[in-house]
Amino acid sequence: MAVLDWSQCPAVERVPDKVSGVWVLRGTRMPVGTIFENLEAGASLDDILSWYDGLDRKQVQAVIEFAARSLDRASSRP
């Protein structure tokens, strides 16, 4: 299983005193993991944006695209 280096994604941040130090969308309290849990459960991007106030579509897309690129790179390594 690939581990993503979220420190390389400018759309997220980790602050020790914010949401127990988990990776969140920059400027929010939305954990990155919550985005992927919802997608895995069958939610669409539009669903997520309607359920959680204050999220920016471009920021959420950037997180999803970062994860996809990172996983593609990881799977292409020998």
C-alpha positions in Angstrom: 0.0 0.0 0.0 1.4 3.4 -1.0 1.8 6.1 1.6 1.2 9.6 0.1 3.6 12.4 1.0 1.0 15.1 1.7 3.7 17.6 2.5 4.2 17.9 -1.2 0.5 18.9 -1.8 0.0 22.7 -1.5 -3.7 22.3 -1.0 -3.3 20.7 2.4 -1.7 21.5 5.8 -1.0 19.8 9.0 -1.1 22.0 12.2 -0.4 20.2 15.5 -3.2 22.0 17.3 -5.8 21.7 14.5 -7.9 18.6 14.3 -5.3 16.6 16.3 -2.6 17.3 13.7 -4.1 15.3 10.8 -3.8 16.6 7.2 -6.6 19.0 6.4 -7.6 21.1 3.4 -5.6 24.3 3.8 -7.5 27.0 5.7 -10.2 24.5 6.9 -10.8 21.8 9.5 -11.7 19.2 6.8 -9.5 16.1 7.2 -8.2 14.9 3.8 -9.2 11.4 4.9 -12.9 12.5 5.1 -12.8 13.4 1.4 -11.6 9.9 0.4 -13.9 8.1 2.9 -16.9 9.8 1.3 -15.6 9.1 -2.3 -15.1 5.5 -1.3 -18.6 5.3 0.0 -19.9 6.4 -3.4 -20.3 10.2 -2.9 -19.6 12.5 -5.8 -17.6 15.6 -5.6 -20.8 17.6 -5.8 -22.2 15.6 -2.8 -19.2 16.4 -0.7 -19.3 20.1 -1.6 -22.9 20.3 -0.6 -22.5 18.4 2.6 -19.5 20.4 3.9 -19.9 24.2 3.9 -16.9 26.3 3.0 -15.0 23.8 0.8 -13.5 25.1 -2.4 -14.1 22.9 -5.5 -10.6 23.6 -6.9 -9.0 22.8 -3.6 -10.8 19.4 -3.3 -10.0 18.6 -6.9 -6.4 19.4 -6.3 -6.2 17.0 -3.4 -7.9 14.2 -5.4 -5.6 14.8 -8.4 -2.5 14.9 -6.2 -3.5 11.5 -4.7 -4.2 10.0 -8.2 -0.8 11.2 -9.5 1.0 10.0 -6.5 -0.6 6.5 -6.7 0.1 6.3 -10.4 3.8 7.0 -9.8 3.9 4.5 -6.9 2.3 1.8 -9.1 4.7 2.3 -12.0 7.8 1.8 -9.8 9.4 -1.7 -10.0 
